[in-house]
Amino acid sequence: MKKYLVQFKPFLTFVSIFFLTYIVLTLLYKLFLNSYQAEELDAVTTLAGQNSEQLLKLFNYDIIIQKSSQNPWQEIILNGRFIARITEGCNAVSVMILFVSFVAAFSGNFKKTLLFIILGLVSIYILNVIRISLLIVLVYNFRQYSRFLHGTFFPLVIYGYVFILWIFWINRFSKYAK
């Protein structure tokens, strides 16, 4: 048995660090969400909605993203027409947790790991704001494709981007890169 533990130590270390990081970050996020009342919307989702609204206004769209008066989401109104809503799941925090867990499991130098995680989180957040903004405009113009856009295309974009970040991390900076 000891022979197998030694042989599979890198894999077991990766899996242990990944799941431990993922569980801890998920529990911390759940604690964060639980600090809000049931009808309230968390700060990260609110900020993502505000930044999406600012981005679209930068391109002269007549956009209003506002908190629902009775529900925990933001309502999106483009050119006076209700388009969709932004809920807690739209803020990409679950994707960020997955990203951090993977990078931590393949960690290298502490300083480089921390810097990569910070830059990766910022870039994922920015990509998510762009994703929300594009989704708003595309759903407004192509309502018939909203299910495909929201359920397939844009998840593929954001998860594909995270996958590219992981590959870059493993090949350039992780302890396995050498």
C-alpha positions as CSV (number, residue, x, y, z in Angstrom):
1,M,0.0,0.0,0.0
2,K,2.8,2.4,0.9
3,K,4.3,1.8,-2.6
4,Y,1.1,3.0,-4.2
5,L,0.9,6.0,-1.9
6,V,4.4,7.0,-2.9
7,Q,3.7,6.4,-6.6
8,F,0.5,8.4,-6.6
9,K,1.6,11.1,-4.2
10,P,1.5,14.0,-6.8
11,F,-2.0,13.0,-7.9
12,L,-3.2,12.6,-4.3
13,T,-1.7,15.9,-3.3
14,F,-3.3,17.7,-6.2
15,V,-6.7,16.2,-5.5
16,S,-6.5,16.9,-1.8
17,I,-5.4,20.6,-2.2
18,F,-8.0,21.1,-5.0
19,F,-10.9,19.7,-3.0
20,L,-9.8,21.3,0.3
21,T,-9.5,24.7,-1.4
22,Y,-12.8,24.3,-3.2
23,I,-14.7,23.3,-0.1
24,V,-13.2,26.1,2.1
25,L,-13.9,28.8,-0.6
26,T,-17.4,27.5,-1.2
27,L,-18.2,27.5,2.5
28,L,-16.9,31.0,2.8
29,Y,-19.0,32.1,-0.1
30,K,-22.1,30.5,1.4
31,L,-21.4,32.3,4.7
32,F,-21.1,35.5,2.7
33,L,-24.4,34.9,0.9
34,N,-26.1,33.9,4.2
35,S,-25.2,37.3,5.6
36,Y,-27.9,38.8,3.3
37,Q,-31.6,38.6,3.8
38,A,-33.6,36.3,1.5
39,E,-34.9,39.2,-0.6
40,E,-31.5,41.0,-0.8
41,L,-29.0,40.7,-3.5
42,D,-25.3,40.2,-2.7
43,A,-22.7,42.9,-3.3
44,V,-20.8,41.0,-6.0
45,T,-23.9,40.4,-8.1
46,T,-25.0,44.0,-7.6
47,L,-21.6,45.3,-8.7
48,A,-21.5,43.0,-11.8
49,G,-24.9,44.5,-12.8
50,Q,-23.8,48.1,-12.2
51,N,-20.6,47.5,-14.2
52,S,-22.6,45.9,-17.0
53,E,-24.9,48.9,-17.1
54,Q,-22.0,51.3,-17.1
55,L,-20.3,49.4,-20.0
56,L,-23.5,49.5,-22.1
57,K,-24.1,53.2,-21.3
58,L,-20.5,53.8,-22.5
59,F,-21.7,52.5,-25.9
60,N,-24.9,54.7,-25.7
61,Y,-27.4,52.0,-24.9
62,D,-30.6,53.1,-23.2
63,I,-30.1,50.6,-20.3
64,I,-31.4,50.4,-16.8
65,I,-30.3,47.6,-14.4
66,Q,-32.2,48.0,-11.2
67,K,-32.8,45.9,-8.1
68,S,-36.2,44.2,-8.1
69,S,-38.4,45.7,-5.4
70,Q,-39.5,42.3,-4.0
71,N,-37.0,39.7,-5.3
72,P,-33.3,38.9,-5.0
73,W,-32.3,39.9,-8.5
74,Q,-31.7,42.9,-10.8
75,E,-34.1,43.6,-13.6
76,I,-32.6,44.5,-17.0
77,I,-34.5,47.0,-19.1
78,L,-33.1,47.9,-22.5
79,N,-34.8,50.6,-24.6
80,G,-37.8,50.4,-22.3
81,R,-38.3,46.7,-22.7
82,F,-37.7,44.1,-19.9
83,I,-35.0,41.7,-21.2
84,A,-34.0,39.4,-18.3
85,R,-32.7,39.4,-14.7
86,I,-29.4,39.1,-13.1
87,T,-29.3,36.7,-10.2
88,E,-26.6,35.5,-7.8
89,G,-25.5,32.8,-10.2
90,C,-24.6,35.4,-12.9
91,N,-21.7,36.9,-10.9
92,A,-19.2,34.1,-11.9
93,V,-18.0,33.6,-8.3
94,S,-18.5,29.8,-8.7
95,V,-16.2,29.9,-11.7
96,M,-13.7,32.0,-9.7
97,I,-13.7,29.4,-6.9
98,L,-13.0,26.7,-9.4
99,F,-10.2,28.7,-10.9
100,V,-8.5,29.4,-7.6
101,S,-8.8,25.8,-6.4
102,F,-7.1,24.5,-9.6
103,V,-4.3,27.1,-9.5
104,A,-3.8,26.4,-5.8
105,A,-3.6,22.6,-6.4
106,F,-0.9,23.2,-9.0
107,S,0.8,26.0,-7.1
108,G,4.3,27.1,-7.6
109,N,6.1,29.9,-6.1
110,F,3.8,31.6,-3.5
111,K,4.3,35.1,-4.9
112,K,3.7,34.0,-8.5
113,T,0.7,31.9,-7.5
114,L,-0.9,34.8,-5.5
115,L,-0.3,37.3,-8.4
116,F,-1.7,34.9,-11.0
117,I,-4.8,34.2,-8.9
118,I,-5.4,37.9,-8.4
119,L,-4.9,38.8,-12.1
120,G,-6.9,35.8,-13.1
121,L,-9.8,36.8,-10.8
122,V,-9.8,40.3,-12.1
123,S,-9.8,39.1,-15.7
124,I,-12.6,36.6,-15.1
125,Y,-14.7,39.4,-13.5
126,I,-14.1,41.7,-16.4
127,L,-14.9,38.9,-18.9
128,N,-18.1,38.2,-16.9
129,V,-19.2,41.9,-17.1
130,I,-18.6,41.8,-20.9
131,R,-20.5,38.5,-21.1
132,I,-23.5,40.0,-19.2
133,S,-23.4,43.1,-21.4
134,L,-23.2,41.1,-24.7
135,L,-25.9,38.8,-23.5
136,I,-28.2,41.7,-22.8
137,V,-27.7,43.1,-26.3
138,L,-27.9,39.8,-28.1
139,V,-31.0,38.7,-26.2
140,Y,-32.6,42.0,-27.1
141,N,-31.9,41.6,-30.8
142,F,-32.1,37.8,-31.1
143,R,-34.7,36.7,-28.4
144,Q,-35.1,33.3,-30.2
145,Y,-31.5,32.4,-29.4
146,S,-31.5,33.4,-25.7
147,R,-31.5,29.8,-24.4
148,F,-28.5,28.9,-26.6
149,L,-26.7,32.1,-25.7
150,H,-27.2,31.9,-22.0
151,G,-27.0,28.2,-21.6
152,T,-24.4,27.1,-24.1
153,F,-22.4,29.8,-25.8
154,F,-21.5,32.1,-23.0
155,P,-20.7,29.3,-20.5
156,L,-18.5,27.9,-23.1
157,V,-16.7,31.3,-23.4
158,I,-16.2,31.8,-19.7
159,Y,-15.2,28.2,-19.0
160,G,-13.0,28.1,-22.1
161,Y,-11.2,31.2,-20.9
162,V,-10.6,29.7,-17.5
163,F,-9.3,26.5,-19.1
164,I,-6.9,28.6,-21.2
165,L,-5.7,30.3,-18.0
166,W,-5.2,26.9,-16.3
167,I,-3.1,25.6,-19.3
168,F,-1.1,28.8,-19.3
169,W,-0.5,28.4,-15.5
170,I,0.5,24.8,-15.7
171,N,2.9,25.3,-18.6
172,R,4.5,28.5,-17.3
173,F,4.4,28.9,-13.6
174,S,3.3,25.8,-11.7
175,K,5.8,23.5,-10.0
176,Y,5.1,21.0,-12.7
177,A,6.2,23.4,-15.5
178,K,9.8,22.3,-15.3
